[in-house]
């Protein structure tokens, strides 16, 4: 009996769906993602008047304004925000059903979107760009830099994958990509024979100005290593520049300081106290349903990390 009722309910839903113009769903997604009638029209190949007409029809169909003006820009209504992810998932799945062939990087012309902090982009971004250019010559890499990982990277920026430090939380599926570690940096004016611990205890520190304390500074405090702070900097990438030009000492990540040491006056020493290494993870957009594409992009990222 329950099965019969379920079948009847399903048939009723399909009957209601048959009365809906499903051609509206593609421009609807473009509108929600672009938040602009003009840009959405260009995305799906419609004229601006045709997109405006489609918006009016979608508003009547859904009984909601969907997108409203807010100052100089446009904002999604709560109903539109709730529609964005399920609509993208459904249309991605529909695209795979009607696709004439599976993902082929040699001919595919999609936009490959990878999000990460600027420091990670300086470490691995070039390798990713080179490999995608070689393996998918018709694709476009969209490299999004962000200060922190959040749902918005997937819902608004449409990233396929986010590179995120392992200590940063995320509710989405993640896989380890590469390791980093803490190091001590100073410049060539520092005492040549001084150990890393001596540098930390005698030179003024340049630190990243953030809430809480990083693991290396927790270790220094636990060991009661006295130090003085000269500068607090809100952008972590400025610290090596300050050290190079103005001296002092800082605790930083090895991979980015190694890159920057090729053009800055930096001396790099291992951090002298035991602290955990810094893992970098791949966090996957849960609404990307093309598994062949994900497997390919995973291989690109792994190969890029192996070249570091």
Protein Blocks (a to p, Z undefined) as FASTA:
>chain_A
ZZmmmmmmmmmmmmmmmmpcfklmmmmmmmmmnopaklmmmmnopafklmmmmmmmmmmm
nopgkiacehjbccddfklmmmmmmmmmmmmmmmmmmpmbdcdfklpccdcdddddfklm
mmmmmmmmmmmmmmmmmbccdddddfbdcfklmmmnopabdcddfklgcfbdcddfbdcd
ddddddfkbcfklcfklmmmmmccdddddehjdfklmmmmmnopacddfbdcfblklmmm
mmmmngpjddddfklmmmmmmmpccdddddfbdcddddddddddfkbcblklmmmmmmmm
mmmmmmZZ
